[in-house]
């Protein structure tokens, strides 16, 4: 079963919610939603949680952003399996230029009314239906990536002198962790390669590390893009 964030949740296709204040004019122009449209409306949280839990996985085109907001609003929906149609597919390797939803849709020969939940969901479904050069669909590629475990490497104890090497390698600084450290996530097939690289460049005697090695954690699609992940913490 497939469910998407902001999916067609209610009988008429979507939920609206009264924010308790007037909508900014630029939002009205962008979405076409007016104060009259949302007056007295509210998201049915019980039904939303039931919908999300009924799905085998949840897909969003920016899962790190959407998952954070969904789980903050609906904590009972935390810990579900998530996919990202933006990041779990190598669009460039498949001949696409860029990863934004509207641009991917345009390159597939379609267009949609952006900035409305139902339209965006339909757009994601359409790009996932696309046949890719290797003979699979975009959906199949996304699921293969999302279902495969990955590994989070936390280079604890790395000396200040190797920070540029870590940055060039794709590591990012996590100032919120204890201890603070550089980290990155790599696919399962590249775990051994990453361990060897760290041993040679970060944890060798010449690199003056303050730890014997990195912290390595297995990541599944129930943990990936979660609000507690370093990449998803709000600034």
Secondary structure per residue as TSV (DSSP state, phi and psi in degrees):
chain	resnum	aa	ss	phi	psi
A	1	X	-	360.0	145.0
A	2	X	E	-120.1	129.5
A	3	X	E	-132.0	146.8
A	4	X	E	-124.3	149.3
A	5	X	T	-61.0	139.4
A	6	X	T	60.5	34.7
A	7	X	-	-71.2	180.0
A	8	X	S	-74.2	86.1
A	9	X	-	-87.2	-39.8
A	10	X	S	-105.8	179.3
A	11	X	T	-59.9	-34.1
A	12	X	T	-95.6	11.2
A	13	X	S	105.2	-15.5
A	14	X	-	-168.1	165.5
A	15	X	-	-111.3	144.4
A	16	X	-	-119.4	157.9
A	17	X	-	-141.4	134.8
A	18	X	-	-73.8	118.1
A	19	X	-	-77.1	-7.2
A	20	X	S	84.0	10.0
A	21	X	S	-153.1	167.1
A	22	X	-	-67.5	141.0
A	23	X	-	-72.3	136.0
A	24	X	-	-59.7	147.8
A	25	X	H	-61.0	-35.9
A	26	X	H	-68.8	-31.5
A	27	X	H	-69.5	-39.8
A	28	X	H	-62.1	-44.3
A	29	X	H	-64.2	-39.3
A	30	X	H	-71.1	-43.2
A	31	X	H	-103.3	-22.8
A	32	X	-	80.3	1.4
A	33	X	-	-85.6	131.5
A	34	X	-	-111.4	170.3
A	35	X	H	-59.8	-36.9
A	36	X	H	-64.3	-33.5
A	37	X	H	-66.8	-33.5
A	38	X	H	-101.7	-5.6
A	39	X	T	-55.9	121.6
A	40	X	T	74.1	4.5
A	41	X	-	-88.5	154.0
A	42	X	-	-153.2	148.8
A	43	X	-	-72.5	134.1
A	44	X	-	-81.4	95.5
A	45	X	H	-64.8	-37.7
A	46	X	H	-61.7	-45.3
A	47	X	H	-67.8	-36.8
A	48	X	H	-64.3	-44.5
A	49	X	H	-63.4	-42.4
A	50	X	H	-61.2	-41.9
A	51	X	H	-62.8	-47.6
A	52	X	H	-63.3	-42.4
A	53	X	H	-71.1	-19.1
A	54	X	H	-79.0	-13.2
A	55	X	S	-89.0	147.2
A	56	X	S	-68.0	-37.8
A	57	X	E	-150.4	162.4
A	58	X	E	-116.2	137.0
A	59	X	E	-120.6	137.8
A	60	X	E	-140.8	156.5
A	61	X	T	-82.8	-8.2
A	62	X	T	-145.2	77.2
A	63	X	H	-61.9	-33.6
A	64	X	H	-61.9	-37.7
A	65	X	H	-74.4	-51.0
A	66	X	H	-68.5	-40.5
A	67	X	H	-62.5	-40.0
A	68	X	H	-59.0	-44.6
A	69	X	H	-73.5	-37.7
A	70	X	H	-64.3	-46.5
A	71	X	H	-74.0	-24.6
A	72	X	H	-69.9	-40.7
A	73	X	H	-79.5	-36.7
A	74	X	-	-125.8	75.1
A	75	X	G	-59.8	-24.1
A	76	X	G	-69.7	-13.2
A	77	X	G	-97.8	13.5
A	78	X	T	-74.6	152.9
A	79	X	T	83.2	12.6
A	80	X	-	-84.6	168.1
A	81	X	-	-80.2	130.2
A	82	X	E	-123.2	146.3
A	83	X	E	-126.0	156.7
A	84	X	E	-126.0	113.7
A	85	X	T	-70.3	-13.4
A	86	X	T	-85.8	-47.5
A	87	X	T	-101.5	-18.5
A	88	X	S	-90.6	8.0
A	89	X	S	-128.6	132.4
A	90	X	-	-84.5	82.9
A	91	X	T	-62.4	-39.9
A	92	X	G	-63.3	-41.5
A	93	X	G	-63.4	-21.2
A	94	X	G	-96.6	11.3
A	95	X	T	93.4	7.4
A	96	X	-	-94.7	148.3
A	97	X	S	-109.2	101.3
A	98	X	-	98.8	166.6
A	99	X	-	-128.3	1.5
A	100	X	-	-65.4	148.0
A	101	X	H	-60.2	-47.9
A	102	X	H	-62.9	-37.8
A	103	X	H	-71.5	-41.1
A	104	X	H	-61.2	-41.6
A	105	X	H	-64.3	-43.3
A	106	X	H	-63.0	-40.4
A	107	X	H	-69.2	-18.7
A	108	X	T	-89.2	-2.5
A	109	X	T	93.2	20.4
A	110	X	-	-128.3	169.7
A	111	X	-	-145.1	162.2
A	112	X	-	-150.3	167.8
A	113	X	-	-84.9	93.4
A	114	X	T	-65.2	163.8
A	115	X	T	74.1	15.2
A	116	X	S	-123.7	136.5
A	117	X	H	-57.0	-50.4
A	118	X	H	-61.3	-42.7
A	119	X	H	-63.9	-40.2
A	120	X	H	-66.5	-39.0
A	121	X	H	-62.2	-45.8
A	122	X	H	-60.1	-37.4
A	123	X	H	-65.6	-42.3
A	124	X	H	-62.6	-45.1
A	125	X	H	-59.0	-40.5
A	126	X	H	-66.3	-42.7
A	127	X	H	-70.7	-28.4
A	128	X	H	-72.0	-19.6
A	129	X	T	-79.9	-10.8
A	130	X	-	-64.9	137.7
A	131	X	B	-79.7	130.6
A	132	X	-	-98.2	161.8
A	133	X	T	-56.0	-31.2
A	134	X	T	-78.9	1.3
A	135	X	S	95.5	0.7
A	136	X	S	-105.2	176.9
A	137	X	B	-98.5	164.4
A	138	X	H	-61.1	-37.4
A	139	X	H	-60.8	-45.0
A	140	X	H	-62.5	-40.8
A	141	X	H	-65.5	-42.3
A	142	X	H	-61.5	-45.3
A	143	X	H	-66.7	-37.0
A	144	X	H	-62.5	-42.3
A	145	X	H	-68.3	-46.1
A	146	X	H	-67.1	-38.5
A	147	X	H	-73.8	-26.9
A	148	X	S	-73.3	137.1
A	149	X	-	-68.8	153.9
A	150	X	E	-128.3	176.5
A	151	X	E	-130.1	129.0
A	152	X	E	-95.4	121.2
A	153	X	E	-101.7	125.3
A	154	X	E	-115.6	109.8
A	155	X	E	-81.7	65.4
A	156	X	T	-65.2	143.3
A	157	X	T	76.7	7.1
A	158	X	-	-66.4	138.3
A	159	X	-	-73.0	156.7
A	160	X	G	-60.5	-30.2
A	161	X	G	-67.4	-18.6
A	162	X	G	-102.7	9.5
A	163	X	H	-59.7	-38.8
A	164	X	H	-67.9	-36.8
A	165	X	H	-62.7	-42.7
A	166	X	H	-64.7	-42.0
A	167	X	H	-63.1	-44.0
A	168	X	H	-65.4	-26.9
A	169	X	H	-77.8	-12.6
A	170	X	T	106.8	7.1
A	171	X	-	-77.6	150.6
A	172	X	E	-124.9	148.6
A	173	X	E	-82.7	129.8
A	174	X	E	-112.4	99.7
A	175	X	T	-82.0	-10.4
A	176	X	T	-91.3	-11.6
A	177	X	S	-82.3	165.8
A	178	X	S	-131.9	103.0
A	179	X	S	-83.0	160.3
A	180	X	-	-63.2	143.5
A	181	X	E	-164.7	170.0
A	182	X	E	-88.7	145.1
A	183	X	E	-147.1	158.7
A	184	X	E	-158.1	161.6
A	185	X	E	-114.5	133.6
A	186	X	E	-128.3	150.7
A	187	X	E	-67.1	161.5
A	188	X	G	-55.5	-39.4
A	189	X	G	-66.5	-17.7
A	190	X	G	-108.7	12.1
A	191	X	H	-62.0	-49.7
A	192	X	H	-61.7	-41.4
A	193	X	H	-58.0	-42.5
A	194	X	H	-69.4	-37.0
A	195	X	H	-62.8	-42.4
A	196	X	H	-65.6	-40.4
A	197	X	H	-63.7	-44.9
A	198	X	H	-63.9	-41.3
A	199	X	H	-61.4	-35.6
A	200	X	H	-81.8	-35.2
A	201	X	H	-109.2	-23.0
A	202	X	T	-116.9	-35.1
A	203	X	S	-113.0	17.2
A	204	X	S	-78.0	162.1
A	205	X	G	-59.6	-36.7
A	206	X	G	-66.3	-25.3
A	207	X	G	-83.5	-6.4
A	208	X	T	53.7	53.3
A	209	X	-	-73.3	158.8
A	210	X	S	-106.3	14.8
A	211	X	S	-148.3	160.7
A	212	X	S	-78.9	-22.8
A	213	X	S	-177.1	177.6
A	214	X	-	-79.5	164.6
A	215	X	E	-90.5	126.7
A	216	X	E	-119.2	125.6
A	217	X	E	-127.2	133.4
A	218	X	E	-76.4	132.8
A	219	X	E	-118.5	129.9
A	220	X	-	-112.4	177.1
A	221	X	T	-72.1	-7.2
A	222	X	T	-83.3	-17.6
A	223	X	T	-106.6	-29.8
A	224	X	T	-63.0	139.9
A	225	X	T	69.4	8.9
A	226	X	-	-68.5	151.7
A	227	X	T	-59.0	-26.0
A	228	X	T	-81.2	-10.4
A	229	X	S	-67.8	144.3
A	230	X	G	-53.4	-39.4
A	231	X	G	-71.3	-15.2
A	232	X	G	-107.6	1.5
A	233	X	S	-72.5	134.0
A	234	X	-	-64.7	147.1
A	235	X	-	-66.6	360.0
